[in-house]
């Protein structure tokens, strides 16, 4: 998983579009893209790698990095 930020909706869209263009020119097929209409958070799924591109405020709100932090919630088995 890759997490990146753009400075604005337009910047997020430009990063996503360039990424998709480069992946396609490198022969990557079956890309799945979510979030391009609004460009607050664009997800590019290559199958092996998922790229998240956020505006800073949205990245801060969802805080995906927390999933790998020592403070991440631990799932406990249901008794």
DAHUTA-V238529 format. One line per field, one symbol per residue. ss: DSSP state (@ for helix, = for strand, . for the rest). phi: phi as a letter, one per 30 degrees, with the letter a starting at -180 (. if undefined). burial: # if it has 24 or more other ideal C-beta (glycine too) atoms within 12 Angstrom, else .. A space follows every 50 residues. Layout:
ss->???
phi->???
burial->???
This chain:
ss->.=====..@@@@@@@@@@@@@@@@@......===......=====....= =====@@@@@@@.@@@@@...........
phi->.bbbbcdaeddeddddddddedddddjdchdcbbjdecidbcccccjcbc ccbcdeddddddhdedecdddddcdcddd
burial->..####..#..##.##..##..#.......#.#.##..######...... #####..#.....#...............
